[in-house]
Amino acid sequence: MINLFDSYDQNSWDLHYSLLVSGYKQPSIALNDDGFLPYDVTSPYLFFTDFAAVSGRPLYFSELPLPPYWEIRTDRSQASIWDLGRQRGRIRFLQTDNQRFIKEVDWLDDKKERRLTDCYNRVGFRYSQISYNASGQPVLRSYFDRNNQEVLLENYITGHLILNYRQQVYIFKNKLEFLTFYFKAAQFNLDRVFYNSLGPAFSVIQSLSQPGEDILFWQKNIEAAVPANMRQLLQQGSRRRTKIAVQHKAAYKNLQKLLTETEVRRTDYLGFLYPFKRENQGRSQALILTHSDQIQDLTALVTNLPEVDFHIAAPTAMSSKLLAYKKYANIRLYPRVDQERLNQLYLACDFYLDINHGREVPSALRRAFENKMIIFAFKQTAHNYRYIAPNHCFQTAEELLFVFLQVLANPPIIPSLLKKQYEGADLAAVEDYHKIIG
């Protein structure tokens, strides 16, 4: 039995966590690998390069090998590589924190066009290199082992892959042939496969010759029609019988309307388990995490809620517009906030206001949700509706203030408000997983 993910994104993490907490601890495989998979997730690339057996830490930006007299110029979000007055490269950092670990390095030609990208992994090695043509399109990708020996070459133009494995060379016409070879070489037990995509993972499962019983964990919306591959699963024979667990309630309800009675019996609704950190204590402390100085109706909220302390944090420097809010006694500003202080703020605040314009600071709402903070937002600023109860997303400041004041005046209603938040995020229980999976 295995878990099979196309990519290990937040949805895959949530499913993996839910399975682990429920006692299903089978191997997990991601078909795409950005070099920073968790240590309990493997991939075809980790298997053939053997980096799964290597320990270490990511490469810090100042540790990047450079020719003499070249230099790195950096701030917290990006870095560039210079040879005197000529830019030679760009460094992209791992975005999980502000430690400036290297994820990718783009090397530029004399026209400042990207020609190569070196990809670094969780243990600080260059594990892959992508080359581009004159039009900027990727054409080749190489994967290396710890000794910088090329193990795998993928041709994006022809689709062919060349693998050096155990002193033999294997040539594959396409990615599916390569993945099929990987599963044979890795010798996983494939009697049951849990997967969450109708993309490459689906294709791999359909190529398996042995019988089995699988579960597709569907994590996308269902609109006017059943996806063709899903319909195929529901109608195919018994060689690899598939159950479908829909993980969002709205999608599940829509799907039921589109299926026959027989097909409905092969589907279930099954949400997620979440790693909650603490209980909400009802303190009058509100957190805003922002990249922007455009914070919707901030003045109205601050002046009408004098009993609430507003903690506004930014991973970068703050503009003079935002710094001017220091004049309010109930505002605390944290420019260039570091991870330690941010951790403290998530523990100290029981409300999160998703009212900043611009892009979301990575994982800001997710962390608020995991800390059981009540999340309020405006419809114009909401960044992720998954974690916001529908009746906590407001059109005007007056509406938000009305509900906020109700909570402050009557803290015992907090559990019921959090329950609505959980329902919107499809919170499940361990018993639900046991019932559906068996």
N, C-alpha and C positions, 0 to 999 in steps of 0.2 A: 504494500500500500504506500502511495506517495501523494504529496501535494505538488501540483504542477502549475506554475505561474508564467505568463508571457514575460511580465516585468514585475519586479518587487516594489510596487508603489504602495500608497497608503491603503488602498482597498485590499491588496494582497497581504499587507502587514496585519490589517484588522482580521482578515479571515484566518491567517496563520495563528495569531494570538488567540482567537476564539477557539480554534481547534486544540491548541496546546493546553489552555486552561480547562477544556472539557475532557482532557485525557487522551487526545489523539496525537501521538508524538512521532508519526511516521516522517521519513526524510522529506525535505522540501527542496524543489528544484526551480530555479528561475531560468528561462530560456534566453533572456537578455541580461547582461551583467555589466554594470557601470564601474566595477572595481571596488564597490563599497557595500556589497551584500553583507548582511549579518552573518556571524560565524555559524549559525545553525541553518543557513541556506546555502546550497551549492549551485553550480551551473556547469554546462558543458565546458566552458572556458577554464573554470577553476579545476575541473577534473583533468583536462589534457595538459594544462600548464603546471599543475601540481602546486599552485599557490595556496591551496587549502591547507597545506602542511607547513606554511611559512608564517611565523609570528613577527610582529613589529607594530609600527604606528605609521600614519600617513606622513608624507614628506612636507616639511615646513618650507615656506616660499624661499627663505634665505639659504636653504640647503640644495637648491637646484643647481646642478653643475653648469657652469658657463665658461666660455673662453676668457682669457685674460682681458681685463679692462672693461668688460661688459658689466652692466649694473641693472638692478631691479628697482623700479620706483613703484611705490605701493601706497594704498590707503586700506581701509577695512574691507572694502567690497571688491577691489580689483587690483591688478598689478600689470606693469608693462616692463619689457626687457629692452635695454638700450645699449647700442654700440656707439659711444660718443653722442652725436646728435641724430643718430638714425635708429628708429624703432625696429627691433628685430622680432619681437614676440609679444604675446598677451598671455597672462596667467589667469585661469578661472579657479576660484577657490571652492572648496567643499562648503555648501551652504548651510550646514547644520549648526554652525556656531561662528564666532568671530576669531577663531584661532589661526586663520589663514593657511590652512592645509591645502596643498595642491590637488586639484582634480584633473585639470587638463591644461596643456600649454600649446597655444597656437604659434607656429613659426611662420613668419611673413617674408615675402620676397621684396625686391627693391621697390615694387609698386604698392607695398603694404597689403598685398593680397595673401590670404592664408594658403599655404602650400602643404603643410604638415600639421597634424595634431598629435602630440604625445599624451597618452592617457595614463594616469597614475592610479594605484590601488590603495587599499586600506593599510597595507604594510610598507608603503613608500617606494614601491618599484614601478618603473615604466612597464606596464603589462601589455600595452597595445599602442599601435601607431596607425593613423589614418592619413592617406595621401590624397590630394585633390588635383584635378586638372585645371587648365587655364581659366575655365568658366566657374571655378569654385565648387564643382561637384565632386563628392567623394568617389574614388575609383578603386582603391585597394585598402584593405585593413589587415595588418599583421598582429599576431598575438605572440608574446614571448614568455619564456620561463624565467626563473630567477637568475639564470646565467646569461640572460639576454640572447638566447638562441630562439630563432623563429620556430614556433610549433604549428601555427595555423595561419594560412593566408586566404583571405576572402576577397573575391573579385566582384565588386558591386555591379560592374557592367555586364558580365556574362552570367553571374550568379554562381559560378563554380567556387569550390573550396578545396584547398590542398592541405592535408594533415600529415604531420610527421609524428608517428606514434609507435613506440617500442621498436625503433630502428626500421620501420617500414613507412612507405609513403602511400597515402590513400587519396584518391581524387573523387570528389562528389559533384554531381551535376547541379545540385541545389541544396538549400538549407535543410529541407526535410530529409534528404538522404543522409546528410551529416548528423542530424539529430537522431535519426533511427539507429545509426551506427553507435552513437553515444550511449543510448539506452541499452543496447546489447553489451557494450564494453563495460558499463557501470554495473550491470547485473542487478538492477532494482527488482523488487517484487512488484509486479504490475497487475496484481489481481484486482485492486481497486485504485482508481485515480480520482483525486479531488482537484478540480480545476475551476478557474473563474473567467475564462475567455473563450470565445468562438474563433480566435485567431490561430496562431501557430500551435498553441497547446491542443486545440481541437484537432488540428491536422495530424499532430503526432499520435494522438489517441486513436484516430481513425485508421492510422497505418499499422497499428498493432495487430499481430496475428492471433495472439492468445485471447481466450474469453476473459470477461471480467464484469464487474459491476461498478459503475462510476457515478459521481455526483458532480453536476455543473452548478457552481454557486454563481448565480446571475446577479451582477452588481450594477447593471445599467438600467436606464428607463425602458419601458415598453410603450410604444405609441400606437399607431394604427394597425400594425401588422406584426406577426410573429417572425423573428429573424429566420431566414431560410435554413441555416445550420441547426437552429434549435428545433425547427419543425422536423428536420431529418432525424434528430436524436429521438424525438417523441414517436416517430413512425418506424424507426429501423427495428430489425429483428433482435434476437436475444444474445448474439455473440458478445456484445458489450452493452448490456442494458444500462440505461442512464436515467437517474432521477435528477430533477431540477429543483434546487433550493433557491428561491428568489429572496434577495436580502434587503429589498426595500419594499415597504408595504404598498405604496402607490403603484409600483411596477407590478407587484403580485396581483393586485385587484384588476389592473388593466389586462394582464395576461389571461386571467380566468375568463374574461369576456370573449377571448379570441380562440379558446380551445374547445375541443369536444369533451364529452364527459369522460371518455377513456383517457384522454391526454391530461385532464385536470387531476386525475388520480396519481399521476406521476410527477406532480409538482407540489411544493410546500413553501410556506413562508418561514424563513429563518433569518433573524437579524444577527447582531454582533455582540460580543462581550467587549468591554472596555477596561483599560487599566486605570481605574479611578484612584487618585492619590490621597484624597482627604474628604472630610465633610465640610459643607458650607456652614459657617458660624453666624451668618447674618450681620457681619460687621459693615459699617458704613464706609467702606473703602472700595473705590472703583478704579479699574485699570484700563488705560488706553495705550495700545502699542501701535506706533505709526511710523511710516516713512515720510509722511507729508505734513505740512503745516495747515492743510485744509481739513479742519475737524468740524463736522456739521453741528451747528447750533451750540458750540461749546460755551459761549458766554451765557446763553440762556440757561443752560443746565447748571453751570457753576453758581450763578447768582440766585437761582431758585432752589438749589439744594445746598445751603450753607453747612448743613450737618454732615455732608459727604465729603471725604477727602478724595480728590481726583489725582491719580498718579499717572502722569503722561511720560512714556518712555520711548526713545528712538534709538535704533542701532547706529545712527549717524549723528552728525552735528545738527543742531536745531537752528532754524531761521530766527531772525529778530522778531518776526511776527509771533512765533510760538513762545520765544523767551519773554515776551512782554506780559505773558500770563502769570509771571512770577508775582505780579502785584496782588493777585488774589490769595487770601490767607488759606484757602482750602485747595490749592493746587501745588503739587510737587512735580518738578521737571527732572528728567533723567536723560540728558543728551549723551550719546555714545555709551549707552548702557551696556555693561558687560554681563556675561552669563550668570555670574554669581548673584549680582543684584537683581537680575530678572527672575531668577529662581525665587528669591526672597519676596518679590512683588507678587508672584503667582500664589505664594503661600499666604500672604498678608491680606489680599483683596478677595472679596466675595462677590463682586460684580465686575463684569467685563463689558465695556461699551465699544461695539464695533461701529464706530461713527466717523472713522477717518476715511477720506477719499484717497484714491490711488491704490496701488497694489497692497495686498496683505503682507505684513511681516511674516515670514515662513512659520507655519504651524501655530500662529498666535491664537486663533479660535480653538484649534484642537487642544492646546494646552489649557485654555480656560475651561473647556468642556471637561477635560480629565480632572481638573481641580474642583469640579462641581460649582463653578461660578455661575451665577445667573447672567445670561448673555442678553443684552439689549442691543438693537441695531435700528438703523433707518433703512428704508427700502432703497434709498439712493446710495447707500454705502455698504450694504451687507456683502460680505466677501464669500461666505460659505453657508448656505441655508441649511445644510445638514445638521449643524450644531445649534441652530437658532429655532426656538419654538415659534410656530407661525404667528401666534398672537403677541410675540415679543419683537416683531419687526414693524416699525411704526412709520407713518407718513410724515408726522410733524413732531416738533419738540413738545408741544402740549400733551400729545398722546403719551409720549415716553415719560414725561414728568408725572402724569396722572398715575401710571402704573408703578413707577419708582417710589412715589410717595406712599402709595398703598402698601408696598412691601415694607418700607421703613416703619410705617405705623403699625403693621401687623406681621411681625417676623414668623409666626407659626404657619403662614401660608407658603413659606419657602419650599418645603418638601413637595407640595402640589405643583408649584411652578417648575421645579426640577424634573418632576415626573413627565410633564409636557415636553420638556427638553429631551428627555431620554426617548420618549415615544417618537419624536421627530428624527432621532438618530438611530432608530430601529434597535433599541437595546433588547438583548435576549438573555436567557439564563442557561446555565450548564445543562439543566434538565431538557431544555428545548433541543440542544445538540444531540443528546443521547437518544431522544425520541425520534428525531429525523434520520440520524446516521445509523443508529443501532449499535 
